[in-house]
Amino acid sequence: MSNESENTGLKARKAAIRILMAVTLKNRPFDAALDEITKGADLDVRDRAFVMNLVMLTLRRFGSLKALMGRLLDRGLPRNATWTEAAILTGLAQILLMRTADHAAVNETVTLIKDLPGKEKGFAGLVNAVLRRAAREQGALLERLNSTPQDDLPAWLAESWTKTYGHDEMQHIARALQSSPPLDITLKPGEDPDLWADRLDAKIMPNGTLRRGLTDVTKLPGYEDGIWWVQDIAASLPVALLGDIQGKHVLDLCAAPGGKTMQLASRGALVTAVDRNKNRLKRLSANLERTGLDATVITADAATYTPDKPVNAILLDAPCSATGTLRRNPDVTWTKAPEDVVKLANLQARILDHAFSLLPAGGVMVYCVCSLEASEGVDQVEAFLSREATAERVPVDATEVGGMSELVTDKGDLLCLPSKRANEGGIDGFFAARLKKTK
Ligand SMILES: C[S@@+](CC[C@H](N)C(=O)[O-])C[C@H]1O[C@@H](n2cnc3c(N)ncnc32)[C@H](O)[C@@H]1O
């Protein structure tokens, strides 16, 4: 029996099932559901970590686990057997994907179904049979579970990515999103990457990002001293596209929680960081404080905000569907819908038009989104270029992004697909275009 299964029990599994139901049935964001449900569940740190891992894993593989469950149940489940379904899915995830002892996964899941107040306790025998079969036929079932990566995508996303990137790339992306992400760290300029790679037990990526396994970041060396911050390699690239910003006034639009604000400020820019979400801005201010960096922080709508002093450059990290970051936030896979993408693309266009109007002639704006949807990325930029006569695209050169030429498109935009750099632990999805005001 692994230590994990000895220390985790009924309470943890029950909490995991409740969180899974809150996300998939009520569209609750994972973080909010986790906080709310674990607070009342009296879990120790280890159990909480187990719950978090189990739900994240189940959400990452939700589609294929559901397909497998369908095959294991002769007659399916009634629609309202929501506890039973979530119990089977988390049970399968433990048996097939985690190193949880089979008997703990089976017995405790069955016990909690037996303990349910309503009719669902009648499904305990079924849950027992399905999970025992999964434990017996592990090898074959795991092979089946891993055979069609696009099962883990909702149909609309598989369609959207097939249309934009082709069927094979869509499958590579789906496969990449099944694994858990690494921890990427951006060092303050001037810090020695070799020294910190050693201290943090990390490797140095081509653009200088440090990469290591996930852990409690607050316990890592250099965190308290504000030497670095957490930022996926893909998210760290757009700021580099602004070039030398020393002493320039840079408007950081949609700035919270401030990963890019810290990059801008640490490169010597005079930064005005704007976001409309006060709570997220509190996190931005805390980040600035920890790292000893400076920015003017403003709560405002980026679609209308006008600064009181001229700007030299703009970074617009627009609100988006975040479909590039699904392996970090697998709940979003199941809570976002195509209508959200349409709404967000409209908002992006409004912010883009207004922001560009703030630039002086010769000024540069980097527009970026952590989305893989063309309507939020390349199509958004093409539409902008066709309606704005004073805008031109300034193509990105691979040398600006650590020589990673596979991340630069033929048109000269930055396009990070999660399937890229797979043998180094992958990369979040990101799109960025550099736009210049000609007059
Ligand atoms: C992708 S996140 C920004 C991430 C941030 N740039 C970073 O690097 O840490 C998008 C942000 O846009 C903000 N936002 C959404 N709509 C906005 C609007 N109309 N005006 C200003 N900020 C907005 C959200 O509150 C969110 O913080």
The ligand as an ORCA input file, in Angstrom:
! r2SCAN-3c Opt
* xyz 0 1
  C      -4.931     36.974    -19.432
  S      -5.299     37.799    -17.971
  C      -3.908     38.841    -17.813
  C      -2.647     38.194    -17.317
  C      -1.566     39.200    -16.987
  N      -1.256     40.070    -18.111
  C      -0.273     38.559    -16.512
  O       0.682     38.467    -17.265
  O      -0.222     38.156    -15.343
  C      -6.527     38.910    -18.519
  C      -6.903     40.001    -17.548
  O      -7.812     40.875    -18.205
  C      -8.629     41.481    -17.228
  N      -9.762     42.108    -17.933
  C     -10.817     41.523    -18.500
  N     -11.585     42.458    -19.112
  C     -10.977     43.643    -18.916
  C     -11.275     44.978    -19.298
  N     -12.362     45.266    -20.024
  N     -10.439     45.955    -18.909
  C      -9.348     45.682    -18.165
  N      -9.021     44.447    -17.777
  C      -9.815     43.437    -18.157
  C      -8.948     40.337    -16.297
  O      -9.333     40.824    -15.037
  C      -7.615     39.566    -16.276
  O      -6.868     39.962    -15.155
*
